[in-house]
Amino acid sequence: MPAMHLCDITMFYAPESGGVRRYLDAKRQWLAHHTLARHSLLAPGTRLAQDTPGTFTVPAPPLPFSNGYRFPLRRGPWVRKLVELSPDLIEAGDPYRLAGAALTAGERLGVPVIGFYHSDLPRLLAKRLGPRTLPITQAYVRRLYRRFDHVLTPSRTMLEHLQELGVERVSVQPLGVDAVGFHPRHRDPHLRRQLGIGAHTHLLIFAGRYAREKNLEQLVEAFKRLGPHYHLLLVGPDMPFPSNGNVSCFSHFFSAQELARMLASADALVHAGDNETFGLIVLEAMASGIPAVGVDAGAIPELINPAVGALARSSAPAHLAEAVEHLFTQDVAAMGREARRQVEAHWTWDRAFTQLFQTYCRLLGAGSPEQETGRRASA
């Protein structure tokens, strides 16, 4: 059969966006190196254009206070562009207007449409707007994701949530990490000097966008409790915290290379979010050779086990502080080495995309994945 044409569509692709963009960029690179598949990406932009080879934009207004995201208001232009691109399979990466556009275009083209459940919309809105929104958004998610030919979710926790809502055609598709870009060799002692902390102070880092569900206020309060022997570095756009006492804040977007340097230079990652659908930053920290502290909620426990980190009972400051203190009663360097080993064994992008490509081939009734990937090697 001719090489398959795969198309991703999502609003979660912006200059300073996080995990979904890293997933899509890594997938494009993997497909180019390992298969003959052609990949297109459709995302919001300032104009109707082809920004880079294979990346197409459709105008959409900016979403205020969102680090560059744009929110499409009309479905029609997106449907027309998808039909014009004429892919063999469409993957929708968000649960909003573009998911409906993907489904409509899939019906017109007669091609399968996958919904990737990157964001737990009901719990996200309940956290921000209150629990009364939960039944409304659950009903919306149920109706939407039942329409897809298949649904992917990055963790077992999210799989169970969708199955509880009555979504049946769903499977776990774990994400991965760039184990070359994130590596212990990027450790740089200059970071401690830059922060003005000594060799005996425990340096912990959180990296990501500021959002209510990340529970960063609780995390800052936990470090006030921990005192001067522990130092927290917050890294990400629009962080509202001043650098003060044992908290330092770098409030802007960093490249993957700079983030890799800071992760490898810390003693551990600390993540206070209790509603994560996966937790890609945890894997990036583990690949960098440092252990992680997280909350025993959401998908984080699927990544952090006692050999590579510690779990707090909740996101309450006292529980976070307790988990951080517990981590440093152990051999942190050995845990970092084990974290790196587990990433290499289980969490590489190659492993993730090999599984994903098998799903694509199955939905398309294509030749075996081995035949499709092998053709690239012999081409």
N, C-alpha and C positions, 0 to 999 in steps of 0.2 A: 504494500500500500504506500501511497505518497507519505512524506513526512507529515506528522500531525501538526496542526496549528493550535496552540493553546493561548488563551487570552485571560488575563486577570483584570478585574475592574474593582476599584475601591476608592473611597474618599480618604483612607488612612495612608496617603502617600504625599508627604509634604517635605520641604527642605529640612525641617527639624523634627520630623516624625521618628518614631521609635521602632518597636519590634516588628510591626507589619512591614515597614519599608525594608528592614534588614532581611526579613524572610523573602520578600519579593526580589530584592537585589541578588541575594544568594541563590535563589531558585533560577533566575535568569542565567547566572554564571554557570551553574551546574548543568542546566539543560544544554547550553552552548558547548560545554566541554565533553559531555557524556552521551548526548543523543543527537539525532537529526531533527528534533522537534523545533518548530519556529514559535517564538514567544512574543506576544504583544501585551502591552500594559496600557490601560485606559484609566486616567486619573483627572481630577479637577485642576484647572489652571486659569490663567488670565485670558486665554484666547483659544480658538480652535486651531490646533497646530500639532506637528510632530516635533517634539522637543529634541529627542535623540532617537537613533534608530530603534524602532520597535516601541517607543513610548509616545503615546498620543494624549493630548489634553483637550478637554471641553470646558468652556467658560463656566465658572460658578462663583458666587459671591464669597468673600472671606468670612470665616466664622470668628467672631470676636473672642479675644483672650484664649486662643487655641493653638498658638505656636505655628501659625501658617496654614492650618487646615481650611478647606473650603467646603461649603455645604450645597450640593446641587438641589435646586428647587423644582426643576422640570425634568420629567423622565424622557420626553420625546427625543431631544438631541443625542442622548446617550444610546437609546435604542437604535437610532439611525446609524450612529457611528459603529456600534457593534455589528449591525447587519452589513455595513460596508466592509468591515474587516473580515467578516465571514470566517470565524474560527471554527474548529472542530469541537472545541470544548470551552466553556466559560466558567471561570471561578470567581465568585463574588466574595469580597473580603470585608464587607460591613453590612449591618442589618437595616440600612436606611434606604433612601431613594434609589441608590444604584443596585441594590439587591432586586428590586422590582424591575428595573431596566434589564438586568441580566436575564431574569426569568422570561420577560416578554420577548427579548431578542432570541433566546434559546428556542422558544415556541415557534417563532417565525422561521428560524434557520433549521429547525429539526435537529438540534444538537443538545447533548447533555449539559446540565448546569449544576455546578457544585457550589454549596454555600460553606464557607469556612467561618466557623463560629469563634472568631478571635476575641470578641468582647462579650462579657456576660451582661447583656443590656438590662434585664430586670433588676439584678442586684446593684448594678451601677447606678441606675436611676433611683432606686430605693435609698441608697446611701446619700445621694445628693438632694433628693426631693422629698423623702419620707416614705414609710412603708405602704402608704395608701396607693402608691403607683404600682406596687408589685403585681397584683392580679391583672391589671390592665396590660402591662408590658409582657407578662407571661402569656396572656392570650394572643398578643401580637406576635411574639416569637413562635408560638405554636403554629399559628396560621401560616406565617412566612416560611419557616423551615420545613414544614411538611410538603411544600411545593417543590423543593429541590429534588433532583434525581439522586443526590447523595449529599450528606453533610459531614464535614470534617471538624473535629474539635481537638485542641492541642493537649488535652489531659483527660484522665479518667474521670476526674471530678466534674468537668464540663459535660462529658458523655452522660454521666448519671443525671445531671440536671436536665439535659435535653430529653432523655428517656422518660424522666418523671413527668415532663410536659406532654409526652405522647409523640415525640419525634422518633421515628423508627429507623429510617435509613441513615444511620450515623455510625461513624467509627473514629477511633483515636488516631490522629496524625501528629506525632510529636514534632516539635521544632528541633533545631540543632544550634550549633555554634561554630564560628570560624576558629578552629583550634590552632591555626597558624597565626592569624592576626592577634588573637588573645593567647598570650603565652607568658610563662614566668620570666623568660629572658628579657622582657620589657621593664623589669623592675629598675627603678631609678631612685637612688638615695636622696637626690636633690629635692624630691617632693617634701620630705620631712623638714629639710632646711627651709624650704619655701614657706611651710606652715609654722615654722618656729617651734617645733616639738622635738624632744629628745629621743634617744634610742630606746629608752625604757617606757615610753608612753605607748599604749596600745592604740594604733590608728585604724579606725573603721570607716568605711566609705559607703554611701548610697549614691547611686547615679540613676537619673531618670527625670521625667517631667514632673513638675509640681501638680498634684491633683489631690482632692480631698481623700479619695480612697487609698492613697499611699500612707496616710496616717503619720505624716512627717511632724506635725505638732507634738504628737505623743513621743516620737523618736527623739526630738530635741529635749523634751522634758526628761526622758530616760537618761540622757547624757548629763543633764544637770544633777541627777541623782548619783550617777557614777563617779563624778568628780574628775580632778585634773589628771589622774593616771590613764584616762581614756579620752580620746579625741575623735570627734565625728567630722567627716568631710562630706558635705552635700554638694552634688554636682548635677546641674541641669538647668534648663531654661526657666526663667521667671520664679526662681526660688525667693520667697519673701523674707528669709531670715537674715539677720546681720551676722557677720563674723564676730563672735563675741565669746570670751571664755574658752571653753573646750569645744566650740563648734566653729568650723570654717565653712564658708559658703561661696562656691563659684557659680554664679547665676547666669550662665549662658550655655549655648550648645557647643559641644566638643566633637571633633572628628573621632572616628573609630580608633585611629592610631593614638590620639591623645588619651582617650578613655582607656585603651588597653594599657598605657603607661601608668595611669593613676591606679587602676585596679591591681596591677602586678606589684605596685609600690606600697599598697596598704597591707595590713595584717589580716583583715577580714572584711567581708561585705556584711552590711546589716540592712534588712528589708522589713519594714513594719506593715506592709500591705497585707490585708486579710481577705482580699477578694480577687486574687490573681488567677487568670485563666491558664497561665503557664509560668512565667517568670524568667524571661530570657536573660535578664541581667544576672540572675543567679548562676546560670551556666557560663556566662562570660567571666564571672569572677572565679568560678571553679576552674575554667580553662586557663586562667591567669595564675593558678597555683595558690589560691587562698581559700580558706573555708568560709562558710556563710552562716549568718544568723537570720532566721525568718520566723514567721508566725505559723502556728499549727492550724492553718485554715486555708481554704482555696486549694490551688494546685501546688503550692510551695512544698508541702510534705512529700510530694512525688519526686522532688529533686534533692531535698536536704535529708540525709539520714545521719545517724550518730557518728559515722566514720568521717563525714565531711563537714559537719557543722552542728548547730543547736537550734531547737525550736522553742519559741516562747509560747506560753499557754494562751496568750491573747496579745492584742496590740496595746494593752494598758502599759503606761510607762514602767511600773514596778515589774511587770512580767518581762518586758524587753530588757531592762537592766539586769534582771536575774539571769536571763539567757546569755547575755554578753559576758557576765562574770563567770558563768559556768564554762563557757567556751575557753576562757583563758586559764582554767584549771587543768587543761589538757595540753597535749603536744600539738600546738597550732601548726607548726611547720610540717609535721607528719600528716596532719589532716589536709593541709594544702596539697601535698604530694598525692594523697589518695584522691582528692577532688579532681586533680588533673588526670589521674589514671582512669577514673570513672567516666570523665568526658570523652577521653580517647576511645574507650571501650563501647560507650552507649550513646553518645550525644553529638556526633559529628553531623554536619550538613549532608555529607555523602550518604550516611545511613538513613537520614530523614528523607532525602529526596529519592533515594532508591525505592523506598516504600511508597512515596507519593506517586512516583511514575508508574508503579504497578497498579495503583488505583486508576490512574488515567487510562492505561491500556485496557483494564477490565471494563471500564465504562464505555470505551470506544469500540470494544470488540476487536482491538488491534492484535497484531502479532505479539508474541511473548515479549516482556520487557527485556529479556536477554538479547533477543533479535534486534529490537529497536536500539538498545544502547550499544550493542556490538557493531552495528552498522557505522556508528560514528568512529569507532576505533579503526575500522578497516577502510573508512572513506578517505 
